[in-house]
């Protein structure tokens, strides 16, 4: 009776991946994390296209705008320097907001913008300026609301 399966003898290089050592698990996790980051970049570009699309409903546009401002803003709800907890907003809140914004947007707009986003490189300078303008406008709106609330009392 052979102690190894025939497929292990035919392909010995695959035995390493079947064993699932901690190193292999870490590399697999790292590769999936890189793939997730790449799809998140594409989704952010898609959201910017969805905000600017003329047929996007108003409530979806507001959620999309807020999601983009939060995604691109250097200020987080939970600061990133706090170990483990600091990245929870990026891992939980941001994907939930993106999913909710996509849910509120009609399917044909989402598919059109997703196809366009796949063709646009992430380092496009127009996207950087658009993100900066969105963040500045959000902070100016917050300051105006704060100013108005302090002077109305």
TORKOL-4160 file (C-alpha; in steps of 0.2 Angstrom, whole numbers, padded with zeros to 4 digits, m for minus):
153
<pt num="1" X="0000" Y="0000" Z="0000"/>
<pt num="2" X="0008" Y="0017" Z="m0005"/>
<pt num="3" X="0008" Y="0030" Z="0009"/>
<pt num="4" X="0006" Y="0044" Z="m0004"/>
<pt num="5" X="m0008" Y="0048" Z="m0015"/>
<pt num="6" X="m0004" Y="0046" Z="m0034"/>
<pt num="7" X="m0007" Y="0064" Z="m0038"/>
<pt num="8" X="0006" Y="0069" Z="m0024"/>
<pt num="9" X="0019" Y="0058" Z="m0033"/>
<pt num="10" X="0015" Y="0066" Z="m0050"/>
<pt num="11" X="0015" Y="0084" Z="m0044"/>
<pt num="12" X="0027" Y="0086" Z="m0029"/>
<pt num="13" X="0027" Y="0105" Z="m0031"/>
<pt num="14" X="0009" Y="0105" Z="m0025"/>
<pt num="15" X="0012" Y="0096" Z="m0009"/>
<pt num="16" X="0018" Y="0113" Z="m0001"/>
<pt num="17" X="0001" Y="0121" Z="m0004"/>
<pt num="18" X="m0009" Y="0106" Z="0002"/>
<pt num="19" X="0000" Y="0107" Z="0019"/>
<pt num="20" X="m0005" Y="0125" Z="0022"/>
<pt num="21" X="0010" Y="0130" Z="0033"/>
<pt num="22" X="0009" Y="0147" Z="0041"/>
<pt num="23" X="0020" Y="0154" Z="0028"/>
<pt num="24" X="0008" Y="0148" Z="0014"/>
<pt num="25" X="m0007" Y="0154" Z="0024"/>
<pt num="26" X="0001" Y="0172" Z="0026"/>
<pt num="27" X="0006" Y="0173" Z="0007"/>
<pt num="28" X="m0012" Y="0167" Z="0002"/>
<pt num="29" X="m0019" Y="0180" Z="0014"/>
<pt num="30" X="m0007" Y="0194" Z="0007"/>
<pt num="31" X="m0012" Y="0190" Z="m0011"/>
<pt num="32" X="m0031" Y="0191" Z="m0007"/>
<pt num="33" X="m0028" Y="0207" Z="0003"/>
<pt num="34" X="m0019" Y="0214" Z="m0012"/>
<pt num="35" X="m0033" Y="0209" Z="m0024"/>
<pt num="36" X="m0046" Y="0217" Z="m0012"/>
<pt num="37" X="m0036" Y="0233" Z="m0012"/>
<pt num="38" X="m0036" Y="0233" Z="m0031"/>
<pt num="39" X="m0055" Y="0231" Z="m0031"/>
<pt num="40" X="m0057" Y="0244" Z="m0018"/>
<pt num="41" X="m0047" Y="0256" Z="m0029"/>
<pt num="42" X="m0058" Y="0252" Z="m0044"/>
<pt num="43" X="m0074" Y="0254" Z="m0033"/>
<pt num="44" X="m0068" Y="0271" Z="m0028"/>
<pt num="45" X="m0066" Y="0276" Z="m0046"/>
<pt num="46" X="m0083" Y="0269" Z="m0050"/>
<pt num="47" X="m0091" Y="0279" Z="m0036"/>
<pt num="48" X="m0084" Y="0295" Z="m0042"/>
<pt num="49" X="m0091" Y="0291" Z="m0059"/>
<pt num="50" X="m0108" Y="0287" Z="m0051"/>
<pt num="51" X="m0109" Y="0303" Z="m0042"/>
<pt num="52" X="m0106" Y="0313" Z="m0058"/>
<pt num="53" X="m0119" Y="0302" Z="m0068"/>
<pt num="54" X="m0134" Y="0312" Z="m0072"/>
<pt num="55" X="m0147" Y="0298" Z="m0069"/>
<pt num="56" X="m0141" Y="0294" Z="m0051"/>
<pt num="57" X="m0155" Y="0297" Z="m0038"/>
<pt num="58" X="m0152" Y="0311" Z="m0026"/>
<pt num="59" X="m0152" Y="0300" Z="m0010"/>
<pt num="60" X="m0139" Y="0288" Z="m0019"/>
<pt num="61" X="m0129" Y="0303" Z="m0024"/>
<pt num="62" X="m0128" Y="0310" Z="m0006"/>
<pt num="63" X="m0123" Y="0293" Z="0001"/>
<pt num="64" X="m0110" Y="0291" Z="m0013"/>
<pt num="65" X="m0103" Y="0308" Z="m0010"/>
<pt num="66" X="m0102" Y="0305" Z="0009"/>
<pt num="67" X="m0094" Y="0288" Z="0006"/>
<pt num="68" X="m0081" Y="0296" Z="m0006"/>
<pt num="69" X="m0077" Y="0310" Z="0006"/>
<pt num="70" X="m0074" Y="0297" Z="0020"/>
<pt num="71" X="m0064" Y="0286" Z="0009"/>
<pt num="72" X="m0052" Y="0299" Z="0003"/>
<pt num="73" X="m0052" Y="0310" Z="0019"/>
<pt num="74" X="m0036" Y="0308" Z="0030"/>
<pt num="75" X="m0047" Y="0310" Z="0045"/>
<pt num="76" X="m0055" Y="0294" Z="0051"/>
<pt num="77" X="m0068" Y="0290" Z="0064"/>
<pt num="78" X="m0056" Y="0279" Z="0073"/>
<pt num="79" X="m0037" Y="0285" Z="0071"/>
<pt num="80" X="m0026" Y="0272" Z="0062"/>
<pt num="81" X="m0012" Y="0273" Z="0075"/>
<pt num="82" X="m0023" Y="0263" Z="0087"/>
<pt num="83" X="m0018" Y="0245" Z="0085"/>
<pt num="84" X="m0031" Y="0233" Z="0077"/>
<pt num="85" X="m0046" Y="0244" Z="0081"/>
<pt num="86" X="m0039" Y="0259" Z="0070"/>
<pt num="87" X="m0042" Y="0249" Z="0054"/>
<pt num="88" X="m0059" Y="0243" Z="0058"/>
<pt num="89" X="m0067" Y="0258" Z="0050"/>
<pt num="90" X="m0058" Y="0254" Z="0034"/>
<pt num="91" X="m0062" Y="0236" Z="0035"/>
<pt num="92" X="m0080" Y="0237" Z="0040"/>
<pt num="93" X="m0088" Y="0254" Z="0038"/>
<pt num="94" X="m0080" Y="0258" Z="0021"/>
<pt num="95" X="m0086" Y="0242" Z="0012"/>
<pt num="96" X="m0103" Y="0243" Z="0020"/>
<pt num="97" X="m0105" Y="0261" Z="0014"/>
<pt num="98" X="m0099" Y="0256" Z="m0004"/>
<pt num="99" X="m0111" Y="0242" Z="m0004"/>
<pt num="100" X="m0126" Y="0253" Z="0002"/>
<pt num="101" X="m0122" Y="0266" Z="m0011"/>
<pt num="102" X="m0121" Y="0253" Z="m0025"/>
<pt num="103" X="m0138" Y="0246" Z="m0018"/>
<pt num="104" X="m0146" Y="0263" Z="m0020"/>
<pt num="105" X="m0140" Y="0266" Z="m0037"/>
<pt num="106" X="m0149" Y="0258" Z="m0052"/>
<pt num="107" X="m0141" Y="0243" Z="m0060"/>
<pt num="108" X="m0138" Y="0250" Z="m0077"/>
<pt num="109" X="m0129" Y="0265" Z="m0070"/>
<pt num="110" X="m0118" Y="0254" Z="m0059"/>
<pt num="111" X="m0113" Y="0242" Z="m0073"/>
<pt num="112" X="m0109" Y="0257" Z="m0085"/>
<pt num="113" X="m0098" Y="0265" Z="m0072"/>
<pt num="114" X="m0090" Y="0249" Z="m0067"/>
<pt num="115" X="m0085" Y="0246" Z="m0085"/>
<pt num="116" X="m0078" Y="0264" Z="m0087"/>
<pt num="117" X="m0069" Y="0263" Z="m0070"/>
<pt num="118" X="m0059" Y="0248" Z="m0076"/>
<pt num="119" X="m0052" Y="0258" Z="m0090"/>
<pt num="120" X="m0047" Y="0273" Z="m0080"/>
<pt num="121" X="m0030" Y="0272" Z="m0071"/>
<pt num="122" X="m0030" Y="0275" Z="m0052"/>
<pt num="123" X="m0016" Y="0288" Z="m0053"/>
<pt num="124" X="m0026" Y="0299" Z="m0065"/>
<pt num="125" X="m0023" Y="0317" Z="m0059"/>
<pt num="126" X="m0041" Y="0322" Z="m0062"/>
<pt num="127" X="m0046" Y="0310" Z="m0048"/>
<pt num="128" X="m0034" Y="0317" Z="m0036"/>
<pt num="129" X="m0041" Y="0335" Z="m0039"/>
<pt num="130" X="m0059" Y="0328" Z="m0038"/>
<pt num="131" X="m0055" Y="0320" Z="m0022"/>
<pt num="132" X="m0047" Y="0335" Z="m0014"/>
<pt num="133" X="m0061" Y="0346" Z="m0019"/>
<pt num="134" X="m0074" Y="0334" Z="m0012"/>
<pt num="135" X="m0065" Y="0333" Z="0005"/>
<pt num="136" X="m0063" Y="0352" Z="0005"/>
<pt num="137" X="m0081" Y="0355" Z="0002"/>
<pt num="138" X="m0086" Y="0343" Z="0015"/>
<pt num="139" X="m0075" Y="0351" Z="0028"/>
<pt num="140" X="m0082" Y="0368" Z="0023"/>
<pt num="141" X="m0100" Y="0362" Z="0025"/>
<pt num="142" X="m0096" Y="0355" Z="0042"/>
<pt num="143" X="m0088" Y="0372" Z="0047"/>
<pt num="144" X="m0103" Y="0381" Z="0041"/>
<pt num="145" X="m0115" Y="0370" Z="0051"/>
<pt num="146" X="m0104" Y="0372" Z="0066"/>
<pt num="147" X="m0103" Y="0391" Z="0064"/>
<pt num="148" X="m0121" Y="0393" Z="0062"/>
<pt num="149" X="m0125" Y="0382" Z="0077"/>
<pt num="150" X="m0114" Y="0392" Z="0088"/>
<pt num="151" X="m0120" Y="0409" Z="0082"/>
<pt num="152" X="m0139" Y="0404" Z="0083"/>
<pt num="153" X="m0139" Y="0401" Z="0102"/>
